Amino acid sequence: MARLTQLHSIPAEAQAVACETIVRLPHPRLRHHVLGYAGFRAGSRSRIPHRLLPLSYAILLVDFADPDALVTGARSTATLAGRTDWAYGVSVGLTPAGVAALLGVPMPELTEVTAPLSELVGPRAAGLAERLRGAPDWPRRFALLDRVLTGWLAGAPAGSADALVSAAWWRLSQSPERLRIGVLADRLGVSRRRLELGFRRQIGLTPATVARTARFQHAIRLLLHGADLADTAVETGYADQPHFTREVRALSGLTPTELCAFLQDHAPGRR
C-alpha cells in the first residue's frame, strides 16, 4: 500500500542545490495513524518562502533549528508560508485517525490551518526537535519517532471514527486509480450524501476534494520521477493538456512548466 505519497511544500524561490529526502514507513503499530516519515535536508540554509501544496492529510513538521514543531492540516489549494528555515528536519504524515489520537483534535479543526505543535499537545512537544537533531543518523531518528508517537498513542482515548469514512478516505487519498464518488459510495453501501456528510465531520474536506488533491499529487510524483507533461496528463486521467494546465494552476497557483521548475529542487526520496 502506498503511504507517504504527497509532497508537503516546494520552495517559492529557486534554490541552487536540490533538497534531498529519505522516506521510511512507521512501526506497524502506528500504521493506522502515521503514513510515514520524510527526513529532508535543503540545499540552501537561507530563509526562503515556501508554497504549501494541497494535501489530503495532515503533516507534523519538525525543523531541527526550531524548538517548536508545526502541524499543517489538509488543504484544498496551495498557500504561501512566507520565509521559513525548513532546511533540515523531518515531516510526519498523519491520517485523520492519527490527528485525532495523537494530537487530540478532530482533523477538520486543522483543515486549511497551520498551528504550533505545543498549542495542540502541550508539554509533550518540548524537546522533540532537539532529541531528533541529536540522534546520529536517520534510522535512529525514525526509531525515536516510532517510540515517541507510540507513547502518545498509548495515552490517547479510544477513537470514535466512522469506519466507512476512514475506508473511503484511504481509498481516495492513497490510490492513483480514479473512482467516481457515487461509485465508491455504492461499493461501501451508503448514499453519496451520507459519505459527503461523514467527510465534512471527520476529514474537513469533501470526497471530491480529496480525490482531486490525490490526483494532483499523483501528477507531482510522476513529474518528480522524470515524466513529461503530456504523459503525466494522460497517466493521471485529465481530459486533455488544457484541462491538466487549468487544474495545476488552480491547485498550485503555477503553470505546469513553473511547477516542474520548482520540483527540480526536490530529489526523489531514497528508500
C-alpha positions in Angstrom: 0.0 0.0 0.0 1.2 3.5 -0.8 1.8 5.6 2.3 3.5 9.0 2.4 2.8 9.8 -1.2 2.1 13.6 -1.2 4.6 16.4 -1.3 4.0 18.9 1.5 5.7 22.0 0.0 8.1 23.4 -2.5 10.4 26.4 -2.4 8.7 29.5 -3.8 12.2 30.7 -4.9 14.7 28.7 -6.9 17.5 27.0 -5.0 21.0 26.3 -6.3 21.1 22.8 -4.7 18.3 20.3 -4.6 16.6 19.3 -1.4 17.4 15.7 -0.5 14.8 13.4 1.2 14.8 10.0 2.8 11.5 8.3 3.4 10.5 5.5 5.8 7.4 3.7 7.0 6.4 3.9 10.7 6.3 0.9 13.0 3.3 -1.4 12.2 1.6 -0.3 15.5 1.3 3.2 14.1 0.2 2.5 10.5 -3.4 3.4 11.0 -2.3 6.7 12.3 1.0 7.6 10.7 1.5 7.4 6.9 5.3 7.7 7.1 8.4 9.8 7.8 10.3 12.0 5.4 13.7 13.4 6.5 14.8 16.3 4.5 17.9 18.5 4.1 17.6 21.5 1.8 20.3 22.7 -0.5 20.1 26.2 0.9 20.4 27.3 4.5 18.9 30.7 3.9 15.3 31.5 4.8 13.2 31.3 1.7 9.4 31.4 1.1 7.6 28.1 0.7 4.5 27.2 -1.2 2.4 24.7 0.8 0.7 22.3 -1.7 -2.8 20.8 -1.5 -2.8 17.7 0.8 -5.4 15.2 1.8 -3.8 14.6 5.2 -2.0 16.5 8.0 1.7 16.9 8.4 3.7 17.3 11.6 6.8 19.3 10.5 9.8 19.3 12.8 12.5 21.8 11.9 15.7 20.9 13.8 16.5 24.6 14.1 13.2 25.5 15.7 12.2 24.3 19.2 8.5 24.1 18.4 7.3 21.9 15.6 4.4 22.8 13.3 1.3 21.0 12.2 -0.2 21.8 8.9 -3.7 20.5 8.2 -5.2 19.1 5.0 -5.8 21.8 2.4 -7.6 22.2 -0.9 -5.3 24.8 -2.6 -1.7 26.0 -2.3 -0.8 28.8 0.1 2.4 30.7 0.6 4.1 30.2 4.0 6.4 33.2 3.9 10.1 32.8 4.7 10.9 29.8 6.7 14.1 28.0 7.8 12.8 24.4 6.9 16.4 23.4 5.9 16.9 20.3 8.0 14.3 18.3 9.7 11.6 15.6 9.3 7.9 15.6 8.3 5.4 13.1 9.6 2.2 12.3 7.6 -0.8 11.9 9.9 -4.1 10.2 8.9 -7.4 11.6 10.2 -7.3 8.9 12.9 -3.7 10.0 13.7 -4.7 13.6 14.1 -7.5 12.7 16.5 -5.5 10.2 18.5 -2.0 11.8 18.6 -2.9 15.5 18.6 -6.2 15.3 20.4 -8.2 17.3 17.9 -10.6 16.4 15.1 -9.0 16.7 11.7 -11.5 19.3 10.5 -10.2 21.8 13.1 -6.8 21.8 11.4 -8.1 21.8 7.8 -6.5 24.8 5.9 -4.7 25.7 9.2 -1.1 25.7 10.4 -0.6 25.5 14.2 2.3 25.1 16.6 2.6 21.6 18.0 2.8 22.9 21.5 -0.6 24.5 21.2 -2.1 21.1 20.4 -0.2 18.7 22.7 1.3 21.0 25.4 4.4 19.8 27.2 4.7 16.7 25.1 6.1 18.8 22.3 9.0 20.0 24.5 12.4 18.9 23.3 11.3 16.9 20.3 13.3 18.8 17.8 16.4 18.7 20.0 16.2 15.0 20.6 15.7 14.3 16.9 18.6 16.6 15.9 20.8 14.9 18.5 20.2 11.4 17.0 23.3 10.3 15.0 21.5 9.2 11.8 18.1 8.9 10.1 17.4 5.3 11.1 17.7 6.3 14.8 15.6 9.4 14.3 12.9 7.4 12.7 13.1 4.9 15.5 12.8 7.7 18.0 9.7 9.0 16.3 8.3 5.5 16.5 8.8 5.4 20.3 7.5 8.9 20.9 4.4 8.5 18.8 3.7 5.0 20.1 3.8 6.5 23.6 1.4 9.3 22.6 -0.9 6.7 21.1 -0.9 4.6 24.2 -2.2 7.6 26.2 -4.9 8.5 23.7 -8.6 7.9 24.5 -10.4 5.3 22.4 -11.4 6.8 19.0 -14.9 7.0 17.5 -14.1 7.3 13.8 -16.6 6.3 11.2 -15.1 3.2 9.7 -16.8 3.8 6.3 -15.5 7.3 6.1 -12.0 6.1 7.0 -12.1 3.4 4.3 -13.3 5.9 1.7 -10.6 8.3 2.7 -7.9 5.7 2.4 -9.2 4.6 -1.0 -9.4 8.2 -2.4 -6.2 9.5 -0.8 -3.9 6.6 -1.4 -4.8 5.1 -4.7 -3.8 6.7 -8.0 -6.8 5.0 -9.7 -9.7 7.4 -10.3 -13.0 6.4 -8.9 -16.3 8.4 -9.1 -17.6 9.3 -5.6 -21.0 7.9 -6.4 -19.4 4.6 -7.4 -17.4 4.5 -4.2 -20.4 5.2 -2.1 -22.3 2.3 -3.8 -19.4 0.0 -3.1 -19.5 1.0 0.5 -23.3 0.5 0.7 -24.1 4.2 1.6 -25.5 7.2 -0.2 -23.2 9.8 -1.7 -24.8 12.3 0.6 -24.1 10.2 3.7 -20.4 9.9 2.5 -20.1 13.6 2.0 -21.5 14.5 5.4 -19.2 12.0 7.0 -16.2 13.5 5.3 -17.1 17.0 6.4 -17.4 15.8 10.0 -14.3 13.6 10.1 -11.9 14.9 7.4 -12.8 18.6 6.8 -12.7 18.2 3.0 -15.3 16.7 0.7 -14.7 13.3 -1.0 -14.4 15.1 -4.4 -11.7 17.5 -3.0 -9.7 14.6 -1.5 -9.8 12.8 -4.9 -8.9 16.0 -6.7 -5.9 16.6 -4.4 -4.8 13.0 -4.7 -4.8 13.1 -8.5 -2.8 16.4 -8.4 -0.3 14.8 -6.0 0.0 11.7 -8.3 0.9 14.0 -11.1 3.6 15.6 -8.9 5.1 12.2 -8.2 5.3 11.4 -11.9 6.9 14.7 -12.7 9.4 14.2 -9.8 10.4 10.9 -11.4 11.0 12.4 -14.8 7.7 12.0 -16.7 7.0 14.8 -19.2 3.9 17.0 -19.0 1.9 15.3 -21.8 2.4 11.8 -20.4 1.6 12.9 -16.9 -1.7 14.4 -18.1 -2.7 11.2 -19.7 -1.5 8.9 -16.9 -3.4 10.9 -14.3 -6.7 10.9 -16.3 -7.0 14.6 -17.2 -9.2 15.1 -20.2 -6.5 16.8 -22.2 -3.5 19.1 -21.8 -5.5 22.3 -21.3 -7.5 20.5 -18.5 -4.3 19.5 -16.8 -2.9 23.0 -17.1 -6.1 24.5 -15.6 -6.1 22.1 -12.7 -2.4 22.6 -11.9 -2.9 26.4 -12.0 -6.0 26.2 -9.8 -4.4 24.0 -7.2 -0.8 25.3 -7.1 -1.0 28.9 -8.5 1.6 27.8 -11.1 1.6 26.7 -14.7 2.8 23.1 -15.2 6.1 24.4 -16.5 6.6 26.6 -13.5 5.7 23.8 -11.2 8.3 21.5 -12.9 11.0 24.1 -12.4 10.4 24.2 -8.6 10.1 20.4 -8.4 13.6 20.2 -9.7 14.7 21.4 -6.3 13.4 18.1 -4.8 15.4 14.9 -5.2 13.2 11.8 -5.2 13.1 10.1 -1.8 15.6 7.3 -1.2 14.2 4.1 0.4 
